[in-house]
């Protein structure tokens, strides 16, 4: 695809989004960085699977709707051809030089072999839509299609339409599998999202930028030429509660700030430290798996006091409202 055609296509997509009042946010990062936990905190519901192990196999799009009657979960399985290409790609990665990616690919191939029957059922069932009133009603179905390897390998994408984003009207979230998964499909999905999105929130776990995170910077820069990367990118430096001391957190956080300044000219104000998981726990929204991973409210409050020096558990550890205030661009930006 030549650049002139791509720019024309991007302009047309943006015109259509402006007409619909949509503002698209790509939530990206490495595997296990905490992307789904961040989206869960924004939704105010421990909905998307967010275990410390690999748990997101399917891209999830989350749309804001105004009316409860519009709320629904749509699932779209792969075609037989797409599934065959996935298996072929996994075989290629399994025989590649990257040991970690090869190990993951071999595990995926073994899972696909073991659960051929359930995967075929998903492929055969076609697109589905389930309406709901409360997010809890579709939690099991969403996790089945997004994170349960017995079914998720056969899924193309899931679309969630919810009123939980009503305060951010027009917002569309994209929760994409980690760029470092080793699969070309996930890399291409990340590239497409970063080309066309209006804002990027990168969830960062380590103070230094890994190779795949640098690729994300490159992909975002290849997008809309009228908007600079530093004008649409935010970094959430998460898991504040996991640091042993305040000094350790500040050291790693400042290292990340410096790395982003050097790699992407990103100002320090665009890098926010916090803990999405702690937000869920402190506000009583965390489910048993999250509590098992992070600890209860008393432990989280103590962890945050140790790192921040604050004496109250009511800390704005997510700072979602701060991010929201700076995300939406003026309507004149095209």
Beta strands, then each sheet from edge to edge (+ up, - down):
strand 1: 23-29
strand 2: 59-64
strand 3: 72-77
strand 4: 128-131
strand 5: 155-162
strand 6: 171-175
strand 7: 199-204
strand 8: 233-237
strand 9: 271-273
sheet 1: 4+ 3- 5+ 2+ 6- 1- 7- 8- 9-
end
